[in-house]
Amino acid sequence: MLLDTNAISAWAKGDVDLLRALRPDRTWYLSAIALGEYRYGLLKSTRRTELEAWLESVENACVVLAADATTARHYATLRRALDGTPGEVPYHDLWIGALALQHNVEVVSRDAHFDVMPGVRRIGW
């Protein structure tokens, strides 16, 4: 289960519906991309110190995935497949989708644009 940025945010807020969607019998993954997005948001947060400490514990509890050459191949294929698709899919989410394909895991996200990515499976809440 690869957590998108909005899943990380929901977890930090104690979103009960998200916590029910996170299966304890599965490995939880974080992408370096989503971590970067979330950390950017923390730079503006009034709860920065508290949330940075929380995020450290989350990083230790999850497997962090970074993009590599194989991810780049999946990214290129996804981006090409979506050429001409109405509505723009954010590039950072294409990278997250590519990581999900590479590691054969679902993306945990509220963003429906993952649903238009061929082969990407999304778990919403």
Secondary structure by P-SEA (a helix, b strand, c coil): ccccaaaaaaaaaccaaaaaaccccbbbbbbaaaaaaaaaaaaaccaaaaaaaaaaaaaaabbbbbbcaaaaaaaaaaaaaaccccccccaaaaaaaaaaaaabbbbbcccccccccccbbbbcc
